[in-house]
Amino acid sequence: MKTKAWALGAMLATGVGGFGIAHAQNQNAQPQQTNQNAQTQQTQTDWVAEGRVIKVDDDELKISRPGGPNIEFELTRDTTFRMSGGNASQRDLQPGAEVRVRFDLSEDDTLAREVDIVRQASTPTKR
């Protein structure tokens, strides 16, 4: 996924492709520095994407987004899960659920820091 993370980071940094992914603002962030390196560093971390879960396993989450490409995220022990304003677990993530993912772009991967389950997957009713 190293190439995918690099390509995603390049598109996000340049605004190519209409990704519709927001750069999250840290409430405790320091004032903007004029140093070009500091600005480049900021544009490569702390992003938010929303979409529908396609696949989830022990260490990976894949979401689809309307009008944009699918995105794969690495899940780690440090990834936190939330639902309805409270704590949740990775077991609560199911294909079809709507999620908001706060993530970092690293040299190697797209790392999910926080996954907020906005709406659980609807289960079809039996007739």
Chimera marker file (.cmm) of the C-alpha trace (Angstrom):
<marker_set name="trace">
<marker id="1" x="0.000" y="0.000" z="0.000" r="1" g="1" b="0" radius="0.5"/>
<marker id="2" x="3.025" y="2.282" z="0.065" r="1" g="1" b="0" radius="0.5"/>
<marker id="3" x="2.414" y="3.377" z="-3.531" r="1" g="1" b="0" radius="0.5"/>
<marker id="4" x="-1.295" y="3.911" z="-2.853" r="1" g="1" b="0" radius="0.5"/>
<marker id="5" x="-0.586" y="6.096" z="0.172" r="1" g="1" b="0" radius="0.5"/>
<marker id="6" x="1.963" y="8.129" z="-1.765" r="1" g="1" b="0" radius="0.5"/>
<marker id="7" x="-0.419" y="8.608" z="-4.708" r="1" g="1" b="0" radius="0.5"/>
<marker id="8" x="-3.314" y="9.519" z="-2.397" r="1" g="1" b="0" radius="0.5"/>
<marker id="9" x="-1.080" y="11.997" z="-0.562" r="1" g="1" b="0" radius="0.5"/>
<marker id="10" x="0.071" y="13.578" z="-3.815" r="1" g="1" b="0" radius="0.5"/>
<marker id="11" x="-3.511" y="14.015" z="-5.024" r="1" g="1" b="0" radius="0.5"/>
<marker id="12" x="-4.671" y="15.408" z="-1.687" r="1" g="1" b="0" radius="0.5"/>
<marker id="13" x="-1.769" y="17.838" z="-1.463" r="1" g="1" b="0" radius="0.5"/>
<marker id="14" x="-2.346" y="19.165" z="-4.977" r="1" g="1" b="0" radius="0.5"/>
<marker id="15" x="-6.137" y="18.983" z="-4.965" r="1" g="1" b="0" radius="0.5"/>
<marker id="16" x="-6.223" y="16.753" z="-8.046" r="1" g="1" b="0" radius="0.5"/>
<marker id="17" x="-9.159" y="14.499" z="-8.732" r="1" g="1" b="0" radius="0.5"/>
<marker id="18" x="-11.865" y="16.163" z="-6.656" r="1" g="1" b="0" radius="0.5"/>
<marker id="19" x="-11.265" y="13.823" z="-3.746" r="1" g="1" b="0" radius="0.5"/>
<marker id="20" x="-13.644" y="15.655" z="-1.425" r="1" g="1" b="0" radius="0.5"/>
<marker id="21" x="-11.541" y="14.703" z="1.554" r="1" g="1" b="0" radius="0.5"/>
<marker id="22" x="-11.229" y="17.337" z="4.198" r="1" g="1" b="0" radius="0.5"/>
<marker id="23" x="-8.107" y="18.370" z="6.012" r="1" g="1" b="0" radius="0.5"/>
<marker id="24" x="-9.039" y="18.248" z="9.687" r="1" g="1" b="0" radius="0.5"/>
<marker id="25" x="-8.213" y="21.245" z="11.778" r="1" g="1" b="0" radius="0.5"/>
<marker id="26" x="-6.614" y="20.455" z="15.106" r="1" g="1" b="0" radius="0.5"/>
<marker id="27" x="-8.277" y="22.545" z="17.801" r="1" g="1" b="0" radius="0.5"/>
<marker id="28" x="-4.974" y="22.793" z="19.665" r="1" g="1" b="0" radius="0.5"/>
<marker id="29" x="-2.936" y="23.561" z="16.557" r="1" g="1" b="0" radius="0.5"/>
<marker id="30" x="-0.193" y="26.121" z="16.719" r="1" g="1" b="0" radius="0.5"/>
<marker id="31" x="-0.436" y="29.183" z="14.429" r="1" g="1" b="0" radius="0.5"/>
<marker id="32" x="0.572" y="28.572" z="10.820" r="1" g="1" b="0" radius="0.5"/>
<marker id="33" x="4.303" y="28.743" z="10.282" r="1" g="1" b="0" radius="0.5"/>
<marker id="34" x="5.670" y="30.387" z="7.173" r="1" g="1" b="0" radius="0.5"/>
<marker id="35" x="8.295" y="27.671" z="6.779" r="1" g="1" b="0" radius="0.5"/>
<marker id="36" x="7.522" y="25.668" z="3.610" r="1" g="1" b="0" radius="0.5"/>
<marker id="37" x="8.518" y="22.400" z="5.313" r="1" g="1" b="0" radius="0.5"/>
<marker id="38" x="6.009" y="22.968" z="8.106" r="1" g="1" b="0" radius="0.5"/>
<marker id="39" x="3.233" y="23.586" z="5.573" r="1" g="1" b="0" radius="0.5"/>
<marker id="40" x="4.146" y="20.468" z="3.593" r="1" g="1" b="0" radius="0.5"/>
<marker id="41" x="4.186" y="18.391" z="6.784" r="1" g="1" b="0" radius="0.5"/>
<marker id="42" x="0.735" y="19.667" z="7.735" r="1" g="1" b="0" radius="0.5"/>
<marker id="43" x="-0.782" y="18.783" z="4.374" r="1" g="1" b="0" radius="0.5"/>
<marker id="44" x="0.358" y="15.168" z="4.717" r="1" g="1" b="0" radius="0.5"/>
<marker id="45" x="-1.353" y="14.324" z="8.017" r="1" g="1" b="0" radius="0.5"/>
<marker id="46" x="-4.695" y="14.595" z="9.782" r="1" g="1" b="0" radius="0.5"/>
<marker id="47" x="-7.244" y="14.011" z="7.016" r="1" g="1" b="0" radius="0.5"/>
<marker id="48" x="-10.907" y="12.967" z="7.195" r="1" g="1" b="0" radius="0.5"/>
<marker id="49" x="-12.811" y="10.820" z="4.691" r="1" g="1" b="0" radius="0.5"/>
<marker id="50" x="-16.413" y="9.634" z="4.735" r="1" g="1" b="0" radius="0.5"/>
<marker id="51" x="-17.887" y="6.639" z="2.998" r="1" g="1" b="0" radius="0.5"/>
<marker id="52" x="-19.492" y="3.223" z="3.218" r="1" g="1" b="0" radius="0.5"/>
<marker id="53" x="-17.587" y="0.176" z="4.470" r="1" g="1" b="0" radius="0.5"/>
<marker id="54" x="-16.844" y="-2.309" z="1.695" r="1" g="1" b="0" radius="0.5"/>
<marker id="55" x="-14.493" y="-4.578" z="3.638" r="1" g="1" b="0" radius="0.5"/>
<marker id="56" x="-13.078" y="-4.804" z="7.133" r="1" g="1" b="0" radius="0.5"/>
<marker id="57" x="-10.694" y="-7.347" z="8.629" r="1" g="1" b="0" radius="0.5"/>
<marker id="58" x="-8.134" y="-7.464" z="11.447" r="1" g="1" b="0" radius="0.5"/>
<marker id="59" x="-5.811" y="-4.829" z="9.999" r="1" g="1" b="0" radius="0.5"/>
<marker id="60" x="-7.573" y="-3.160" z="7.068" r="1" g="1" b="0" radius="0.5"/>
<marker id="61" x="-10.667" y="-1.084" z="6.340" r="1" g="1" b="0" radius="0.5"/>
<marker id="62" x="-11.825" y="-0.313" z="2.808" r="1" g="1" b="0" radius="0.5"/>
<marker id="63" x="-14.507" y="2.296" z="2.103" r="1" g="1" b="0" radius="0.5"/>
<marker id="64" x="-16.310" y="3.469" z="-1.015" r="1" g="1" b="0" radius="0.5"/>
<marker id="65" x="-17.191" y="7.095" z="-1.566" r="1" g="1" b="0" radius="0.5"/>
<marker id="66" x="-19.741" y="8.529" z="-3.983" r="1" g="1" b="0" radius="0.5"/>
<marker id="67" x="-17.940" y="10.256" z="-6.825" r="1" g="1" b="0" radius="0.5"/>
<marker id="68" x="-14.492" y="9.234" z="-5.606" r="1" g="1" b="0" radius="0.5"/>
<marker id="69" x="-12.164" y="6.280" z="-5.515" r="1" g="1" b="0" radius="0.5"/>
<marker id="70" x="-12.274" y="3.591" z="-2.834" r="1" g="1" b="0" radius="0.5"/>
<marker id="71" x="-9.771" y="4.118" z="-0.022" r="1" g="1" b="0" radius="0.5"/>
<marker id="72" x="-7.977" y="1.478" z="2.049" r="1" g="1" b="0" radius="0.5"/>
<marker id="73" x="-6.871" y="2.253" z="5.596" r="1" g="1" b="0" radius="0.5"/>
<marker id="74" x="-4.535" y="0.342" z="7.887" r="1" g="1" b="0" radius="0.5"/>
<marker id="75" x="-6.101" y="-0.423" z="11.270" r="1" g="1" b="0" radius="0.5"/>
<marker id="76" x="-3.702" y="-0.647" z="14.215" r="1" g="1" b="0" radius="0.5"/>
<marker id="77" x="-3.934" y="-1.188" z="17.970" r="1" g="1" b="0" radius="0.5"/>
<marker id="78" x="-3.976" y="2.602" z="18.272" r="1" g="1" b="0" radius="0.5"/>
<marker id="79" x="-7.050" y="3.042" z="16.029" r="1" g="1" b="0" radius="0.5"/>
<marker id="80" x="-10.044" y="4.133" z="18.101" r="1" g="1" b="0" radius="0.5"/>
<marker id="81" x="-13.670" y="3.396" z="17.236" r="1" g="1" b="0" radius="0.5"/>
<marker id="82" x="-16.698" y="5.517" z="18.133" r="1" g="1" b="0" radius="0.5"/>
<marker id="83" x="-20.428" y="5.183" z="17.587" r="1" g="1" b="0" radius="0.5"/>
<marker id="84" x="-23.264" y="7.486" z="18.680" r="1" g="1" b="0" radius="0.5"/>
<marker id="85" x="-20.829" y="9.664" z="20.619" r="1" g="1" b="0" radius="0.5"/>
<marker id="86" x="-19.525" y="6.766" z="22.695" r="1" g="1" b="0" radius="0.5"/>
<marker id="87" x="-16.838" y="4.148" z="22.485" r="1" g="1" b="0" radius="0.5"/>
<marker id="88" x="-17.183" y="1.254" z="20.062" r="1" g="1" b="0" radius="0.5"/>
<marker id="89" x="-14.965" y="-1.573" z="18.892" r="1" g="1" b="0" radius="0.5"/>
<marker id="90" x="-13.758" y="-2.909" z="15.588" r="1" g="1" b="0" radius="0.5"/>
<marker id="91" x="-16.386" y="-5.673" z="15.917" r="1" g="1" b="0" radius="0.5"/>
<marker id="92" x="-19.051" y="-2.964" z="15.490" r="1" g="1" b="0" radius="0.5"/>
<marker id="93" x="-17.787" y="-2.239" z="11.957" r="1" g="1" b="0" radius="0.5"/>
<marker id="94" x="-19.781" y="-4.110" z="9.317" r="1" g="1" b="0" radius="0.5"/>
<marker id="95" x="-19.897" y="-3.869" z="5.515" r="1" g="1" b="0" radius="0.5"/>
<marker id="96" x="-22.483" y="-1.278" z="4.524" r="1" g="1" b="0" radius="0.5"/>
<marker id="97" x="-21.970" y="0.928" z="7.597" r="1" g="1" b="0" radius="0.5"/>
<marker id="98" x="-21.423" y="4.641" z="6.980" r="1" g="1" b="0" radius="0.5"/>
<marker id="99" x="-18.192" y="5.864" z="8.553" r="1" g="1" b="0" radius="0.5"/>
<marker id="100" x="-16.041" y="8.939" z="9.020" r="1" g="1" b="0" radius="0.5"/>
<marker id="101" x="-12.333" y="8.103" z="9.173" r="1" g="1" b="0" radius="0.5"/>
<marker id="102" x="-9.678" y="10.440" z="10.566" r="1" g="1" b="0" radius="0.5"/>
<marker id="103" x="-6.377" y="9.304" z="9.135" r="1" g="1" b="0" radius="0.5"/>
<marker id="104" x="-2.720" y="10.133" z="8.656" r="1" g="1" b="0" radius="0.5"/>
<marker id="105" x="-0.687" y="9.638" z="5.526" r="1" g="1" b="0" radius="0.5"/>
<marker id="106" x="2.665" y="8.066" z="6.262" r="1" g="1" b="0" radius="0.5"/>
<marker id="107" x="5.438" y="6.953" z="3.968" r="1" g="1" b="0" radius="0.5"/>
<marker id="108" x="4.125" y="3.400" z="4.107" r="1" g="1" b="0" radius="0.5"/>
<marker id="109" x="0.360" y="3.548" z="4.549" r="1" g="1" b="0" radius="0.5"/>
<marker id="110" x="-2.884" y="5.374" z="5.067" r="1" g="1" b="0" radius="0.5"/>
<marker id="111" x="-3.225" y="4.955" z="8.838" r="1" g="1" b="0" radius="0.5"/>
<marker id="112" x="-6.695" y="5.153" z="10.411" r="1" g="1" b="0" radius="0.5"/>
<marker id="113" x="-6.481" y="7.011" z="13.731" r="1" g="1" b="0" radius="0.5"/>
<marker id="114" x="-10.200" y="7.191" z="14.492" r="1" g="1" b="0" radius="0.5"/>
<marker id="115" x="-13.207" y="5.505" z="12.890" r="1" g="1" b="0" radius="0.5"/>
<marker id="116" x="-16.596" y="7.026" z="13.711" r="1" g="1" b="0" radius="0.5"/>
<marker id="117" x="-19.517" y="4.767" z="12.794" r="1" g="1" b="0" radius="0.5"/>
<marker id="118" x="-22.080" y="7.319" z="11.635" r="1" g="1" b="0" radius="0.5"/>
<marker id="119" x="-24.777" y="4.780" z="10.754" r="1" g="1" b="0" radius="0.5"/>
<marker id="120" x="-24.784" y="1.018" z="11.176" r="1" g="1" b="0" radius="0.5"/>
<marker id="121" x="-25.387" y="-1.172" z="8.135" r="1" g="1" b="0" radius="0.5"/>
<marker id="122" x="-29.075" y="-1.781" z="7.687" r="1" g="1" b="0" radius="0.5"/>
<marker id="123" x="-30.084" y="-5.410" z="7.859" r="1" g="1" b="0" radius="0.5"/>
<marker id="124" x="-32.729" y="-6.579" z="5.444" r="1" g="1" b="0" radius="0.5"/>
<marker id="125" x="-35.968" y="-7.685" z="7.040" r="1" g="1" b="0" radius="0.5"/>
<marker id="126" x="-37.297" y="-11.188" z="6.365" r="1" g="1" b="0" radius="0.5"/>
<marker id="127" x="-40.791" y="-11.530" z="4.983" r="1" g="1" b="0" radius="0.5"/>
<link id1="1" id2="2" r="1" g="1" b="0" radius="0.2"/>
<link id1="2" id2="3" r="1" g="1" b="0" radius="0.2"/>
<link id1="3" id2="4" r="1" g="1" b="0" radius="0.2"/>
<link id1="4" id2="5" r="1" g="1" b="0" radius="0.2"/>
<link id1="5" id2="6" r="1" g="1" b="0" radius="0.2"/>
<link id1="6" id2="7" r="1" g="1" b="0" radius="0.2"/>
<link id1="7" id2="8" r="1" g="1" b="0" radius="0.2"/>
<link id1="8" id2="9" r="1" g="1" b="0" radius="0.2"/>
<link id1="9" id2="10" r="1" g="1" b="0" radius="0.2"/>
<link id1="10" id2="11" r="1" g="1" b="0" radius="0.2"/>
<link id1="11" id2="12" r="1" g="1" b="0" radius="0.2"/>
<link id1="12" id2="13" r="1" g="1" b="0" radius="0.2"/>
<link id1="13" id2="14" r="1" g="1" b="0" radius="0.2"/>
<link id1="14" id2="15" r="1" g="1" b="0" radius="0.2"/>
<link id1="15" id2="16" r="1" g="1" b="0" radius="0.2"/>
<link id1="16" id2="17" r="1" g="1" b="0" radius="0.2"/>
<link id1="17" id2="18" r="1" g="1" b="0" radius="0.2"/>
<link id1="18" id2="19" r="1" g="1" b="0" radius="0.2"/>
<link id1="19" id2="20" r="1" g="1" b="0" radius="0.2"/>
<link id1="20" id2="21" r="1" g="1" b="0" radius="0.2"/>
<link id1="21" id2="22" r="1" g="1" b="0" radius="0.2"/>
<link id1="22" id2="23" r="1" g="1" b="0" radius="0.2"/>
<link id1="23" id2="24" r="1" g="1" b="0" radius="0.2"/>
<link id1="24" id2="25" r="1" g="1" b="0" radius="0.2"/>
<link id1="25" id2="26" r="1" g="1" b="0" radius="0.2"/>
<link id1="26" id2="27" r="1" g="1" b="0" radius="0.2"/>
<link id1="27" id2="28" r="1" g="1" b="0" radius="0.2"/>
<link id1="28" id2="29" r="1" g="1" b="0" radius="0.2"/>
<link id1="29" id2="30" r="1" g="1" b="0" radius="0.2"/>
<link id1="30" id2="31" r="1" g="1" b="0" radius="0.2"/>
<link id1="31" id2="32" r="1" g="1" b="0" radius="0.2"/>
<link id1="32" id2="33" r="1" g="1" b="0" radius="0.2"/>
<link id1="33" id2="34" r="1" g="1" b="0" radius="0.2"/>
<link id1="34" id2="35" r="1" g="1" b="0" radius="0.2"/>
<link id1="35" id2="36" r="1" g="1" b="0" radius="0.2"/>
<link id1="36" id2="37" r="1" g="1" b="0" radius="0.2"/>
<link id1="37" id2="38" r="1" g="1" b="0" radius="0.2"/>
<link id1="38" id2="39" r="1" g="1" b="0" radius="0.2"/>
<link id1="39" id2="40" r="1" g="1" b="0" radius="0.2"/>
<link id1="40" id2="41" r="1" g="1" b="0" radius="0.2"/>
<link id1="41" id2="42" r="1" g="1" b="0" radius="0.2"/>
<link id1="42" id2="43" r="1" g="1" b="0" radius="0.2"/>
<link id1="43" id2="44" r="1" g="1" b="0" radius="0.2"/>
<link id1="44" id2="45" r="1" g="1" b="0" radius="0.2"/>
<link id1="45" id2="46" r="1" g="1" b="0" radius="0.2"/>
<link id1="46" id2="47" r="1" g="1" b="0" radius="0.2"/>
<link id1="47" id2="48" r="1" g="1" b="0" radius="0.2"/>
<link id1="48" id2="49" r="1" g="1" b="0" radius="0.2"/>
<link id1="49" id2="50" r="1" g="1" b="0" radius="0.2"/>
<link id1="50" id2="51" r="1" g="1" b="0" radius="0.2"/>
<link id1="51" id2="52" r="1" g="1" b="0" radius="0.2"/>
<link id1="52" id2="53" r="1" g="1" b="0" radius="0.2"/>
<link id1="53" id2="54" r="1" g="1" b="0" radius="0.2"/>
<link id1="54" id2="55" r="1" g="1" b="0" radius="0.2"/>
<link id1="55" id2="56" r="1" g="1" b="0" radius="0.2"/>
<link id1="56" id2="57" r="1" g="1" b="0" radius="0.2"/>
<link id1="57" id2="58" r="1" g="1" b="0" radius="0.2"/>
<link id1="58" id2="59" r="1" g="1" b="0" radius="0.2"/>
<link id1="59" id2="60" r="1" g="1" b="0" radius="0.2"/>
<link id1="60" id2="61" r="1" g="1" b="0" radius="0.2"/>
<link id1="61" id2="62" r="1" g="1" b="0" radius="0.2"/>
<link id1="62" id2="63" r="1" g="1" b="0" radius="0.2"/>
<link id1="63" id2="64" r="1" g="1" b="0" radius="0.2"/>
<link id1="64" id2="65" r="1" g="1" b="0" radius="0.2"/>
<link id1="65" id2="66" r="1" g="1" b="0" radius="0.2"/>
<link id1="66" id2="67" r="1" g="1" b="0" radius="0.2"/>
<link id1="67" id2="68" r="1" g="1" b="0" radius="0.2"/>
<link id1="68" id2="69" r="1" g="1" b="0" radius="0.2"/>
<link id1="69" id2="70" r="1" g="1" b="0" radius="0.2"/>
<link id1="70" id2="71" r="1" g="1" b="0" radius="0.2"/>
<link id1="71" id2="72" r="1" g="1" b="0" radius="0.2"/>
<link id1="72" id2="73" r="1" g="1" b="0" radius="0.2"/>
<link id1="73" id2="74" r="1" g="1" b="0" radius="0.2"/>
<link id1="74" id2="75" r="1" g="1" b="0" radius="0.2"/>
<link id1="75" id2="76" r="1" g="1" b="0" radius="0.2"/>
<link id1="76" id2="77" r="1" g="1" b="0" radius="0.2"/>
<link id1="77" id2="78" r="1" g="1" b="0" radius="0.2"/>
<link id1="78" id2="79" r="1" g="1" b="0" radius="0.2"/>
<link id1="79" id2="80" r="1" g="1" b="0" radius="0.2"/>
<link id1="80" id2="81" r="1" g="1" b="0" radius="0.2"/>
<link id1="81" id2="82" r="1" g="1" b="0" radius="0.2"/>
<link id1="82" id2="83" r="1" g="1" b="0" radius="0.2"/>
<link id1="83" id2="84" r="1" g="1" b="0" radius="0.2"/>
<link id1="84" id2="85" r="1" g="1" b="0" radius="0.2"/>
<link id1="85" id2="86" r="1" g="1" b="0" radius="0.2"/>
<link id1="86" id2="87" r="1" g="1" b="0" radius="0.2"/>
<link id1="87" id2="88" r="1" g="1" b="0" radius="0.2"/>
<link id1="88" id2="89" r="1" g="1" b="0" radius="0.2"/>
<link id1="89" id2="90" r="1" g="1" b="0" radius="0.2"/>
<link id1="90" id2="91" r="1" g="1" b="0" radius="0.2"/>
<link id1="91" id2="92" r="1" g="1" b="0" radius="0.2"/>
<link id1="92" id2="93" r="1" g="1" b="0" radius="0.2"/>
<link id1="93" id2="94" r="1" g="1" b="0" radius="0.2"/>
<link id1="94" id2="95" r="1" g="1" b="0" radius="0.2"/>
<link id1="95" id2="96" r="1" g="1" b="0" radius="0.2"/>
<link id1="96" id2="97" r="1" g="1" b="0" radius="0.2"/>
<link id1="97" id2="98" r="1" g="1" b="0" radius="0.2"/>
<link id1="98" id2="99" r="1" g="1" b="0" radius="0.2"/>
<link id1="99" id2="100" r="1" g="1" b="0" radius="0.2"/>
<link id1="100" id2="101" r="1" g="1" b="0" radius="0.2"/>
<link id1="101" id2="102" r="1" g="1" b="0" radius="0.2"/>
<link id1="102" id2="103" r="1" g="1" b="0" radius="0.2"/>
<link id1="103" id2="104" r="1" g="1" b="0" radius="0.2"/>
<link id1="104" id2="105" r="1" g="1" b="0" radius="0.2"/>
<link id1="105" id2="106" r="1" g="1" b="0" radius="0.2"/>
<link id1="106" id2="107" r="1" g="1" b="0" radius="0.2"/>
<link id1="107" id2="108" r="1" g="1" b="0" radius="0.2"/>
<link id1="108" id2="109" r="1" g="1" b="0" radius="0.2"/>
<link id1="109" id2="110" r="1" g="1" b="0" radius="0.2"/>
<link id1="110" id2="111" r="1" g="1" b="0" radius="0.2"/>
<link id1="111" id2="112" r="1" g="1" b="0" radius="0.2"/>
<link id1="112" id2="113" r="1" g="1" b="0" radius="0.2"/>
<link id1="113" id2="114" r="1" g="1" b="0" radius="0.2"/>
<link id1="114" id2="115" r="1" g="1" b="0" radius="0.2"/>
<link id1="115" id2="116" r="1" g="1" b="0" radius="0.2"/>
<link id1="116" id2="117" r="1" g="1" b="0" radius="0.2"/>
<link id1="117" id2="118" r="1" g="1" b="0" radius="0.2"/>
<link id1="118" id2="119" r="1" g="1" b="0" radius="0.2"/>
<link id1="119" id2="120" r="1" g="1" b="0" radius="0.2"/>
<link id1="120" id2="121" r="1" g="1" b="0" radius="0.2"/>
<link id1="121" id2="122" r="1" g="1" b="0" radius="0.2"/>
<link id1="122" id2="123" r="1" g="1" b="0" radius="0.2"/>
<link id1="123" id2="124" r="1" g="1" b="0" radius="0.2"/>
<link id1="124" id2="125" r="1" g="1" b="0" radius="0.2"/>
<link id1="125" id2="126" r="1" g="1" b="0" radius="0.2"/>
<link id1="126" id2="127" r="1" g="1" b="0" radius="0.2"/>
</marker_set>
